[in-house]
Amino acid sequence: MDKTNINYHVLIVEDEEYLARVLQDNLALRGYTTAIASDGEKALDYLAHTIPDTIVLDLLMPKHDGFYVLEHIKKIMHGKTFLSL
């Protein structure tokens, strides 16, 4: 485990549970703290109270798609990094 990542928080926004778990497991092995939101609505709820260091965002999801979430992220993520898949 890489101790330098221990306080680095990543939000995974992915509706395919298997892919979300694979990403989460791989990041955890490297010392990252992670959370999963399974759709856009849950991601926005999460972002209302927690701002992660990085967001891995799927674009094609139910409820609110990644494009909708991305527009809201741009308003609140001043200077943070995110990766859209």
Stockholm file with secondary structure:
# STOCKHOLM 1.0

chainA/1-85         MDKTNINYHVLIVEDEEYLARVLQDNLALRGYTTAIASDGEKALDYLAHTIPDTIVLDLLMPKHDGFYVLEHIKKIMHGKTFLSL
#=GR chainA/1-85 SS CCGGGTTCEEEEECSCHHHHHHHHHHHHHTTCEEEEESSHHHHHHHHTTCCCSEEEECSSCSSSCHHHHHHHHHHHCTTCEEEEC
#=GC SS_cons        CCGGGTTCEEEEECSCHHHHHHHHHHHHHTTCEEEEESSHHHHHHHHTTCCCSEEEECSSCSSSCHHHHHHHHHHHCTTCEEEEC
//
